[in-house]
Amino acid sequence: MKTIQAYRFALDLTPGQERDVYAHAGAARVAHNWALARVKAVMDQRAAERSYGIPDEQLTESLAWSLAGLRKAWNAAKAEVAPWWSAVSKEAFNTGLDALASGLKNWSDSRSGKRASRPVGFPRFKSRRRTTPSVRFTTGAIRVEPDRMHVLLPRLGRLKLHESARKLVRRIDNDTARIMSATVRRDGGRWYVSYTVEVERAERVPARPGPTVGVDVGIKHLAVLSTGELVPNPRHLSDAQRGLRTLGRALSRKVGPDRRTGRRGSNRWQRAAARLTKAHARVANLRRDGLHKLTTRLTREHATVVVEDLNVTGMLTNRRLARHIADAGLAEIRRQLTYKTHWHGGRLLVADRWYPSSKTCSGCGTVKAKLALSERAYECDACGLVLDRDLNAARNLAALPAEYDTAGSGPVAGRGADQKTRVRGQVAVKRQPGTTPVGQTGTVPPQGGTTNRVLTRAH
């Protein structure tokens, strides 16, 4: 099974090497901004000519938005725009032009409706101070040295790694991996090199090919499994909040940059900003490490993992819980489960966003009409079951695949298919005045399309 995988390693650069990497990242920014200015100028000129009634065949020649078209225009003008172009690798300019070509394509597809996601804005100019330095190499000498502690990149030469690259070297030596590109990027006060590798992965079978596990993610517990396991939420950001506030106050007392006057931040401000950046990077690294360990364990042990399609963006609008939701990384859990289940020979099932996993009784299938967020225990009025609401939701998620297999509807639908999720048992609905005979109480049968839910499979 071939797949595209990334290997990321920290770098230990000398001051001279760091200046060279900054020069390459700056060259990418210059090429991007020049090409964007050229595209905007041509667009504005053609719009002005149309307003004068000039026919389309006589308008100023348009500039191709593809990478090849932008590169052709850059090569014709680079001697005048950047006389120092020979001091850096051509891959630096290609990095900026490729980013612009992708941005223009995404903007165009978003306007025409070809891109089915949130609207994408027109590309903007990259700032020298606020842009993350990055450069990508796709050609030339890109390899890991035999000592596994150094890498070789075009024009940058031999760079020392902070950690061993033995895992990548082993795959390359066994002819199960092929390096496609390398990206050098500054993140959290450190330089990293990321290799995009085509990996030949062996076919794997989960440790438990039979059982299905339902995963209900949240804030109180990071994940509650249908097996009864409670994965605690480490709350890395909350634990580090006191230190972050102290560093933030120290930064505010320094003489910082001023965009109105063009003043740069003082040396003390830059050192304080670096300390704050490092503290935030540590929180992000701790969160990333915990999520990777959790998702790897789930996909290795279980053949089928069922999660909910959460509207994380909408949940972040709650100002009281937004920080805790962002700290948990709920969307990242699903993203990692998506590709790791494919790696380990399993499957990921995503329940519809409106499936009442918390309101449904995992014992008898009765669905409550209302369940407040403050009610942490689920109490079923029909069978008397009392259970933690998150564990109840996880068990309902774990039962979804079995319902499809036993209902005779064939395999679970693939991504994008329109299959309805059946809700088991009875559904309790709010009674309207005059609809229930006197003295008659209890639950009523399912009502119309209120139980229709979609279950999609992510590959």
FIRODO-120041 format. One record per residue (C-alpha): residue in three letters; x, y, z. Coordinates in steps of 0.1 Angstrom, whole numbers, plus 2048, in hexadecimal, padded with zeros to 3 digits. Each point is the difference from the previous one (the first is absolute). Example, Ala and Ser with C-alpha at 12.3 -4.5 7.8 and 13.67 -1.06 7.14 Angstrom:
ALA87B7D384E/SER80E8227F9/
***
This chain:
MET800800800/LYS8108217F5/THR7F9820813/ILE80E823804/GLN80F805822/ALA81481C810/TYR81F7FD816/ARG80881F815/PHE822806811/ALA80D81D814/LEU81F8117F4/ASP81F80F812/LEU80B81B7E9/THR81F816803/PRO7FC8267FD/GLY80D7FF7DC/GLN7E87E47F6/GLU7E3812811/ARG80881F7EB/ASP8007EB7E1/VAL7DE7F1808/TYR7F2822807/ALA80D80C7DE/HIS7EE7E37EF/ALA7E0807812/GLY8038257F8/ALA8057F87DB/ALA7E07EB800/ARG7ED81E80F/VAL80F8187E6/ALA7F57EA7E3/HIS7DE7FB80F/ASN7FA825805/TRP80D80A7DE/ALA7EB7E77EE/LEU7E180A814/ALA8068257F8/ARG8037F67DB/VAL7E07EC801/LYS7ED81C811/ALA80D81A7E8/VAL7F57EC7E2/MET7DE7FA80F/ASP7FA824808/GLN80D80B7DD/ARG7E87E87EF/ALA7E380B816/ALA8078257F7/GLU8027F87DB/ARG7DF7EE801/SER7F081F811/TYR80B8147E2/GLY7EE7E97E8/ILE81F7EF7F1/PRO7F87DE7F1/ASP80E7E1811/GLU8187F77E4/GLN811822804/LEU8057FF825/THR8227FE811/GLU80D7DC7FE/SER7F77ED81F/LEU81A7F0816/ALA7FD7DA805/TRP7F97F7824/SER8107DE7FE/LEU8227F880F/ALA80F7FD7DE/GLY7F28227F5/LEU80B81281F/ARG8237F07FE/LYS80380B7DB/ALA7F782480A/TRP8187FF81D/ASN81E7F37EC/ALA7FB81C7E7/ALA80181B81B/LYS8167F281C/ALA8208107F3/GLU7F0822806/VAL7EA7F981E/ALA8197EB813/PRO8248057F4/TRP80C7E981C/TRP7EB7E37F3/SER81E7EA7FA/ALA80A801825/VAL7E37E880A/SER7F27E07F2/LYS7E58027E4/GLU7EA7EC817/ALA7FC81E817/PHE7EF8147E4/ASN7EC7E17F6/THR7F37FE824/GLY7F18227FF/LEU7F27FD7DD/ASP7F17DE808/ALA7EE80E81F/LEU7F281C7EB/ALA7F47E97E5/SER7EE7EA81A/GLY7F181E810/LEU7F380E7DF/LYS7F17DE7F6/ASN7EF7FC822/TRP7F18237FD/SER7F47FA7DD/ASP7F17DE808/SER7EF80F81F/ARG7F081B7EB/SER7F47E87E5/GLY7F37E7819/LYS8197E47F7/ARG80E802823/ALA7E77F2819/SER80C811820/ARG800821811/PRO80681E7E9/VAL8258077F8/GLY80C8237FD/PHE81780F7E6/PRO8257FB808/ARG81181B814/PHE82480D801/LYS8177EF819/SER80F81581B/ARG8257FE808/ARG7F9801826/ARG7E17EB803/THR8057E57E6/THR80D7DE80C/PRO8217FA7EF/SER7FE7E27EA/VAL8107F27E1/ARG7F97DF7ED/PHE8197EC7EB/THR7F37E87E5/THR81F7FA7EB/GLY8257FD805/ALA8147EE81B/ILE7E77F881B/ARG80B7E4816/VAL8087F4823/GLU8257FA808/PRO80B7DD80A/ASP80780B824/ARG7DA808803/MET808820812/HIS8058177E1/VAL7EB8087E1/LEU80B80F7DF/LEU7EB81A7EE/PRO8078147E0/ARG815820806/LEU7FB7FD826/GLY8197E3802/ARG8047E981D/LEU7E980781E/LYS8027F0822/LEU7E17EF80E/HIS7F6804825/GLU7F47DC800/SER8087E07ED/ALA7EE7F97DE/ARG8047DA804/LYS7DB7F97F9/LEU8018117DE/VAL8227F27F8/ARG7F57DC807/ARG7E38037E8/ILE81780F7E5/ASP81A7E5805/ASN7E47E57FC/ASP7F38117E0/THR7DE806811/ALA8028267FF/ARG80881B7E6/ILE806824809/MET7EB8187EB/SER807822810/ALA80F81181E/THR7F381F812/VAL814815818/ARG7EA814817/ARG803814820/ASP7E67F781A/GLY7FE809825/GLY82380F800/ARG8117E27F0/TRP8097F57DD/TYR7F27DF7F2/VAL8047EC7E1/SER7E27EC7F4/TYR8047E57E5/THR7E27F77EB/VAL8057DB7F9/GLU7EF7E67EB/VAL7FF7E2818/GLU7F87DC7F8/ARG7ED7F481F/ALA7FB7DC808/GLU7DC7F4803/ARG7F67FE824/VAL7E37F1814/PRO7F4810820/ALA8067ED820/ARG7DB7FC806/PRO7F07FB7DD/GLY7DE7F980D/PRO7F581A81A/THR7F58237F8/VAL80881D816/GLY7EC820803/VAL81381F809/ASP7EE81E810/VAL81881D802/GLY7FA81D818/ILE80F819819/LYS7FB7EF822/HIS8107E17F1/LEU8148027E0/ALA7F07DF7F5/VAL7E87E780E/LEU8017DE7F0/SER7E37E87FE/THR8167E7812/GLY7FC81581F/GLU8238107FF/LEU802825808/VAL81D8127F0/PRO80781F816/ASN8038227F1/PRO82480D807/ARG7F68257FC/HIS82380A7F6/LEU7F68247F8/SER7ED805821/ASP81E7F3814/ALA8188177EE/GLN7E981E801/ARG81080F81F/GLY8238007F1/LEU7F280D7DF/ARG7F081E811/THR821808812/LEU8137FF7DF/GLY7E68147EF/ARG80181B81A/ALA8268017FE/LEU7FD8047DA/SER7E881D803/ARG818814815/LYS81B7FF7E5/VAL8038197E3/GLY7EF7ED7E4/PRO7FC8077DB/ASP7EA81C7F3/ARG7F27FD7DD/ARG7F68247FE/THR82380E805/GLY8137E17F3/ARG8117FB821/ARG80E7DD806/GLY7FE7EE821/SER81D804818/ASN8177E3807/ARG7F07FA821/TRP7DE7FF7F0/GLN80D7E77E7/ARG80E7E981B/ALA7E0803814/ALA7EC7F77E1/ALA8167E27FA/ARG7FA7F3823/LEU7DA8047FC/THR8017EE7DE/LYS8147E480F/ALA7E77FB81C/HIS7E37FF7E7/ALA8147E77EB/ARG8047EA81E/VAL7DB7FF806/ALA7FA7F77DB/ASN81A7E5801/LEU7F17F081F/ARG7DD8007F1/ARG80D7F27DF/ASP8137E4812/GLY7E17F6815/LEU7E97FF7E3/HIS8177EB7EA/LYS8047E681C/LEU7DB7FE805/THR7F67FD7DB/THR81D7E77F9/ARG7F47E981C/LEU7DC8017F5/THR8087F87DC/ARG8187E4808/GLU7E97EE818/HIS7DD8057F0/ALA7F67F87DC/THR7E2818801/VAL800822811/VAL7E0814801/VAL800825808/GLU7E881D7FC/ASP80181C7E6/LEU80481D818/ASN7FC8247F5/VAL82080C811/THR7FF8227EF/GLY7DD80680E/MET80A7F4822/LEU81D819801/THR7E681D7FF/ASN7F87F8825/ARG816819811/ARG7FF7ED821/LEU80C7DF7F2/ALA81480B7E1/ARG8227FE811/HIS7FA7DE80E/ILE7F27F37DF/ALA81E80D7ED/ASP8177F181B/ALA7F17DD7FC/GLY8067FF7DA/LEU7E07EE7F8/ALA8038057DA/GLU8247F4801/ILE7F57DF80F/ARG7E97F97E3/ARG81A80B7E6/GLN8197E880E/LEU7E87E3803/THR7F78057DB/TYR8227F77F2/LYS80C7E981C/THR7E37E87FC/HIS80A7FD7DC/TRP8247F980A/HIS7F77E4818/GLY7E57EF7EB/GLY7E280D813/ARG7E38177F7/LEU7F382080F/LEU7DA806801/VAL7F3823806/ALA7DD80480E/ASP7EA81C7F4/ARG804821812/TRP7DB7FE80B/TYR8007DC80C/PRO7F4801824/SER81B7EB810/SER7FD811822/LYS7DA800800/THR7FC7DB7F6/CYS7FF7E681B/SER81A7E67F9/GLY7EB7E5811/CYS7DD8037F1/GLY80581A7E5/THR7E881A80D/VAL8098237F5/LYS7FA81D817/ALA7F18207F3/LYS818816814/LEU8207FB812/ALA81181E80F/LEU8268037FF/SER801802826/GLU7F17DD803/ARG81F7EB802/ALA7EE7E0807/TYR7E67F07E8/GLU7E17F4811/CYS7E87EC7EA/ASP7DC804809/ALA7F67E07EE/CYS8197E680D/GLY80F81281E/LEU8237FF7F3/VAL817819811/LEU8228057EF/ASP81981B7F9/ARG7F48137E2/ASP8227FF7EE/LEU8027DA805/ASN7DC7FC7F4/ALA8088147E1/ALA81F7EB7F9/ARG7EC7E0803/ASN7E680D7E7/LEU81C8097E8/ALA80F7DD803/ALA7DE7F07F8/LEU7FB8137DF/PRO8147E97E9/ALA7EE7E180E/GLU7DE8107F8/TYR8098057DC/ASP80F7DD7FC/THR7E17EF80F/ALA7E78167EE/GLY8077F17DE/SER80B8207F1/GLY8227F37F6/PRO82280F80B/VAL802821811/ALA7FF81D7E7/GLY81F80E7F2/ARG809825802/GLY7E68167F1/ALA7E57E67FE/ASP7DD80780C/GLN7F77E6819/LYS7E780581C/THR80A7F7824/ARG7E47EE812/VAL7FA808824/ARG7F97E2815/GLY7E17FC816/GLN7E781A809/VAL8038267FD/ALA7F381781A/VAL7F38207F1/LYS7F282080F/ARG7DA7FD803/GLN7EC81C7F1/PRO7DF80C811/GLY7E37EB7F7/THR8147E37F0/THR8007E881D/PRO7E17F0810/VAL7FA807824/GLY8137E8817/GLN8167F27E4/THR826805805/GLY8207F17F6/THR8128007DE/VAL7F38007DD/PRO80C7F07E0/PRO8198117E9/GLN7F381F7EF/GLY8068057DB/GLY82380B7F5/THR80C80A822/THR8147E0803/ASN8118027DE/ARG826803805/VAL81D7FC7E9/LEU81E7E9806/THR81E8067E9/ARG8207ED7FE/ALA8218137FF/HIS81D7EF7EE/
***
